[in-house]
């Protein structure tokens, strides 16, 4: 890689939409494997997407994509 190519790749940025498991993993992989700087955008006030820990009536509960998806069948 030439010096010019290295400088150009060092200035690259990736916009990642969503701070769920896939978005956070993508950002982590870019940080650890490339010189691309990820910026993660999330519209809600928390990270994790639908996989997170919630507080329900004083109890902490883990939610997951299959357990909380309206499309999930039991």
Secondary structure, 3 states (H helix, E strand, C coil): CCHHHHHHHHCCEEEEECCCHHHHHHHHHHHHHCCCEEEEECCCCCCCCCCEEEEECCEEEEECHHHHCCCCCC
